């Protein structure tokens, strides 16, 4: 892995690969063996940024949450590569540790550390903001974790611009740990979920964006076409974009640009995202090794200004 392929994560000292590997499939559509194979291939390609949450994969019958963290922890232990991997996880949605009270944040972090088999979390997100909890309580608890050495940097996901600004200003005013990254829902067919207030704040405060649903639950892989049926746990959500003019326009532009570069459609979709202001690394997941090259290609593909503009117009 060359240092030139890594991007600085906001104002932090973390340097990350331009594709964050999503851990939401680990323990869901990828069992431990398949997950290890994907993680091995990602690391072999220079990848170092793995994203998970304490609640993954509590939605599966028989699972209790934390399965993804456990698999990642076992992989890191088996490979002896903890210092080479930036691990991001999240708090607020685990069935046993719901919410963002100070006590819950600290208890959930300890549980995540146990499952991950490590003494520190590199990037710790509030998964879903809880507006009923004062930002002072949330940031104060996160700051305690940073001071204790259990968390290196903190971040936020699924938060309003108002709450984000309040949190950042409180951190600055009190000299406490401050969010360095933001994980928004953002992709070519969902731009208003980030562009505007959140993106402006990220730019103003030097936060890095690490977008989730970067491929719109699979729609931006190009496998969803009129008259086709896709066997996927997320097919219904992805296929709905075919019914919109924006979705069809984006597919047409992706097809032509991918052909011009002799590359794959998801690579182009991720490259557009990676080129947007404030974005450090889109998140995408792979349940098989075969799905990885189209994702990893974002590290090499550089779109022209004209191509970026074309995709931006198609997705308007």
Secondary structure, DSSP 8 states (H G I E B T S, - for coil): --GGGEEE-TTSS-EEESEEEE-TTBTTTB-HHHHHHHHHHHHHTT--EEE--TTTTTTSTT--S-HHHHHHHHHHHHHT-GGG-EEEEEEBEETTEES--HHHHHHHHHHHHHHHTSS-EEEEEESS--TTS-HHHHHHHHHHHHHTTSEEEEEEES--HHHHHHHHHHHHHHT---EEEEE-B-BTTB-TTTTTHHHHHHHHHT-EE--BSTTGGGGGGT---TT-----TTHHHHHGGGGSHHHHHHHHHHHHHHHHHT--HHHHHHHHHHTSTTB--EEE--SSGGGHHHHHGGGT----HHHHHHHHHHT-
